[in-house]
């Protein structure tokens, strides 16, 4: 899976480099985020800029990651969400939990960074 991680101060950034985020590649994605949590990183931005399609397994994965991060007292935010992906998140109600930002700088700023 094309995935990179970066740091902006105390905030971990996970950049997804795939156009389709679906079940077969979710294990790498989820383990990257849980690895950040295990390393003490509890403020995380997931940059989905190139992603134009997600499936229901991805929404479930994002919600599970949200619960894990929230359970540590942390915050998980999404950036660069394309319209089609945002529609899927809205249709499932996931946007009620997952904070969505237009781009990475605005997501970082929302942490007070």
Residue, then its C-alpha position, 0 to 999 in steps of 0.5 A: x500500500x502506498x502510505x507515508x507518515x510524517x510529523x508536524x509538531x505533536x501531530x502525526x500525519x498519515x498520507x494515503x497515496x492510493x486512489x481507492x481505499x478498500x478492504x484488501x489494503x486496509x490491514x496496512x492502513x489500520x496497522x500504521x495508525x494503531x502503530x502511531x497510537x502505540x508510539x504515543x501519538x494521539x493526535x492524528x490527521x489522515x490525508x485522503x487527498x488522492x482517494x476517490x473511492x472508499x468501500x463500507x469496510x473502509x468506513x468501518x475501519x475509520x470508525x474503529x480507528x476513531x474509537x481507538x484514538x478517542x479512547x486514548x483521549x486523542x483526536x483523529x481528523x481527516x483532510x483532503x476528502x474528495x466529494x464522492x468520499x465525503x458523500x459516502x461518509x455522510x450517507x453512513x453518518x460517519x461524518x458525525x464522528x470524523x472531523x473533515x477538513x478541506x486540506x492538511x493545513x486546515x486540519x493541522x490548524x484545527x489542533x491549535x498547531 
